[in-house]
Amino acid sequence: MNVAENHITAAHDGVRVVDGFLSKNDFIRVQNWALSVSCELTREERRWDMMIVRNFSECYSSRQWRSTDDDMPAEARLFVDAAKQSDMIDDDATIVVGVLRWQRNSGMGEHADAHTHTAMTYYLNDIWNDNWFGDLVFYESAEDYKNGYGRSVSPKANRLVINRDTVFHKVTYCSELAVERITVQAFVLKE
């Protein structure tokens, strides 16, 4: 479990993209856990804002675990420990972790994760066709956001995207042909 500096493939103000985030064996451990965990909560039950989603049943969620919880699964702990090795996450930060299963035709409108300090999205699909969309689009500045000029990150396996609470972003809607997109979603809580 190591996050090496040479794995950072893109870094912009408030956003880091890390390819090969976990070793192959650790990636498979986290992936298998995410595929086996129960994901029955809809975004409505999680109280997501209807302004940024079209349909609450587009995405199913597991329960969330805090890094301070005694019952956090070992695979979630492995993810948290690796994330804390990055220079964007403090060692003593409290992190909330869950699994999301994005359905066909799912996505999310523009927003910033202002309720948190930092958000992390970790992609788990072995195969993702670029024509299925589902890209994370973020804006590097307020002017870029205002003008609708963003940068796109594809949901590549073993890729971690870390973004600060001030970064406006969205997820493009997946194609009708897409398979279920699986992510570990984590948030660093504000003190």
C-alpha positions as CSV (number, residue, x, y, z in Angstrom):
1,M,0.0,0.0,0.0
2,N,1.9,3.0,-1.2
3,V,0.9,6.3,-2.9
4,A,4.1,7.3,-4.8
5,E,4.5,10.8,-6.1
6,N,5.1,9.5,-9.6
7,H,1.6,8.0,-9.7
8,I,0.1,11.5,-9.7
9,T,-1.0,11.9,-13.3
10,A,-2.6,15.4,-13.0
11,A,-2.6,18.1,-10.4
12,H,-4.5,21.3,-10.5
13,D,-5.5,23.8,-7.9
14,G,-7.6,21.8,-5.5
15,V,-7.7,18.6,-7.6
16,R,-5.3,15.6,-7.8
17,V,-5.7,12.6,-10.1
18,V,-3.7,9.5,-9.0
19,D,-3.5,6.5,-11.3
20,G,-2.4,3.2,-9.9
21,F,-3.5,4.4,-6.5
22,L,-3.3,0.9,-4.8
23,S,-1.1,-2.1,-5.7
24,K,-2.9,-4.6,-7.9
25,N,-3.5,-6.9,-5.0
26,D,-4.9,-4.2,-2.8
27,F,-7.0,-2.8,-5.6
28,I,-8.6,-6.3,-6.1
29,R,-9.2,-6.6,-2.3
30,V,-11.1,-3.2,-2.3
31,Q,-12.9,-4.0,-5.5
32,N,-14.1,-7.4,-4.3
33,W,-15.3,-5.8,-1.0
34,A,-17.1,-3.1,-2.9
35,L,-18.8,-5.7,-5.2
36,S,-20.0,-7.7,-2.1
37,V,-21.2,-4.9,0.2
38,S,-24.9,-4.2,0.3
39,C,-25.9,-1.1,-1.6
40,E,-29.6,-0.5,-1.0
41,L,-29.8,3.2,-0.1
42,T,-31.1,5.5,-2.7
43,R,-29.9,9.1,-3.0
44,E,-33.3,10.2,-1.7
45,E,-32.7,8.2,1.5
46,R,-29.3,9.8,1.7
47,R,-31.0,13.2,1.4
48,W,-29.1,14.3,-1.8
49,D,-30.3,17.5,-3.4
50,M,-32.8,16.9,-6.2
51,M,-31.2,20.0,-8.0
52,I,-28.2,17.9,-8.9
53,V,-29.8,14.6,-9.8
54,R,-32.5,13.6,-12.3
55,N,-33.7,10.5,-10.5
56,F,-33.0,9.3,-7.0
57,S,-32.8,5.7,-8.0
58,E,-29.9,6.4,-10.5
59,C,-27.4,5.6,-7.8
60,Y,-27.4,3.1,-4.9
61,S,-25.2,3.5,-1.8
62,S,-23.9,1.4,1.0
63,R,-23.9,2.6,4.5
64,Q,-21.0,4.9,5.3
65,W,-18.3,4.2,7.8
66,R,-16.2,6.8,9.7
67,S,-12.5,6.2,9.9
68,T,-13.1,6.4,13.7
69,D,-15.6,3.5,13.7
70,D,-14.5,0.2,15.2
71,D,-16.6,-1.7,12.6
72,M,-15.0,-0.2,9.5
73,P,-14.3,-3.0,7.1
74,A,-10.6,-3.9,6.6
75,E,-10.8,-3.0,2.9
76,A,-12.3,0.5,3.7
77,R,-9.5,0.9,6.3
78,L,-6.9,0.0,3.7
79,F,-8.3,2.7,1.4
80,V,-8.3,5.3,4.2
81,D,-4.8,4.5,5.2
82,A,-3.5,4.8,1.6
83,A,-5.4,8.1,1.2
84,K,-3.8,9.5,4.3
85,Q,-0.4,8.9,2.7
86,S,-1.2,11.6,0.1
87,D,-0.2,15.2,1.0
88,M,-3.8,16.4,0.6
89,I,-5.2,14.4,3.5
90,D,-4.1,14.9,7.1
91,D,-3.1,11.9,9.2
92,D,-5.6,12.8,11.9
93,A,-8.5,13.6,9.5
94,T,-11.8,11.8,10.0
95,I,-12.9,10.3,6.7
96,V,-16.3,8.9,5.8
97,V,-16.3,6.0,3.3
98,G,-19.0,4.3,1.3
99,V,-19.6,2.4,-1.9
100,L,-21.7,3.9,-4.8
101,R,-23.3,1.9,-7.6
102,W,-24.1,4.2,-10.5
103,Q,-26.8,2.9,-12.8
104,R,-27.2,3.4,-16.5
105,N,-28.3,7.0,-17.3
106,S,-26.9,8.2,-14.0
107,G,-24.9,11.4,-13.4
108,M,-24.8,14.5,-11.3
109,G,-25.2,18.2,-11.9
110,E,-22.7,20.9,-11.0
111,H,-21.9,21.3,-7.4
112,A,-19.1,21.7,-4.8
113,D,-18.8,19.5,-1.8
114,A,-19.0,22.4,0.6
115,H,-20.2,20.2,3.5
116,T,-16.8,18.5,3.6
117,H,-13.1,19.5,3.5
118,T,-12.1,17.2,0.7
119,A,-13.9,14.6,-1.5
120,M,-12.4,11.4,-3.0
121,T,-13.7,9.3,-5.8
122,Y,-12.0,5.9,-6.4
123,Y,-13.0,4.0,-9.6
124,L,-13.3,0.2,-9.5
125,N,-14.6,-0.9,-12.9
126,D,-12.0,-3.1,-14.6
127,I,-13.4,-2.0,-18.0
128,W,-15.0,1.3,-18.8
129,N,-15.7,2.2,-22.4
130,D,-15.1,6.0,-23.1
131,N,-18.4,6.0,-25.1
132,W,-20.3,5.2,-21.8
133,F,-19.4,8.7,-20.5
134,G,-19.7,9.0,-16.7
135,D,-16.7,11.4,-16.6
136,L,-16.0,13.7,-13.7
137,V,-15.7,17.3,-15.0
138,F,-14.1,19.9,-12.8
139,Y,-13.5,23.6,-13.2
140,E,-10.1,25.1,-12.5
141,S,-11.3,28.6,-11.7
142,A,-14.5,30.6,-11.0
143,E,-14.1,32.1,-14.5
144,D,-13.9,28.6,-16.1
145,Y,-17.0,27.5,-14.1
146,K,-18.9,30.6,-15.2
147,N,-18.0,30.0,-18.8
148,G,-18.6,26.3,-18.7
149,Y,-15.0,25.3,-19.5
150,G,-14.0,22.3,-17.5
151,R,-11.5,19.4,-17.5
152,S,-12.7,15.8,-17.8
153,V,-11.5,12.7,-15.9
154,S,-12.5,9.3,-17.1
155,P,-13.5,6.6,-14.6
156,K,-10.4,4.4,-15.1
157,A,-9.8,1.4,-12.9
158,N,-7.6,2.1,-9.8
159,R,-7.8,5.9,-10.4
160,L,-8.4,8.2,-7.4
161,V,-9.6,11.7,-7.8
162,I,-9.1,14.0,-4.8
163,N,-10.9,17.4,-4.8
164,R,-11.2,20.2,-2.3
165,D,-14.6,21.5,-1.2
166,T,-14.1,24.7,-3.3
167,V,-13.9,22.8,-6.6
168,F,-17.1,22.9,-8.7
169,H,-17.6,19.6,-10.5
170,K,-20.2,17.4,-12.1
171,V,-20.5,13.8,-13.4
172,T,-21.6,13.4,-17.0
173,Y,-24.6,11.1,-17.5
174,C,-23.7,7.5,-18.4
175,S,-24.9,5.9,-21.6
176,E,-27.9,3.5,-21.8
177,L,-25.3,1.0,-22.9
178,A,-23.0,1.4,-19.8
179,V,-22.5,-1.2,-17.1
180,E,-23.0,-0.4,-13.5
181,R,-20.2,2.0,-12.4
182,I,-18.8,1.2,-9.0
183,T,-16.9,3.7,-6.9
184,V,-15.6,4.1,-3.4
185,Q,-16.7,7.6,-2.3
186,A,-15.0,9.2,0.6
187,F,-15.2,12.6,2.3
188,V,-12.8,14.3,4.7
189,L,-15.0,15.9,7.4
190,K,-14.4,19.5,8.4
191,E,-13.1,20.0,11.9
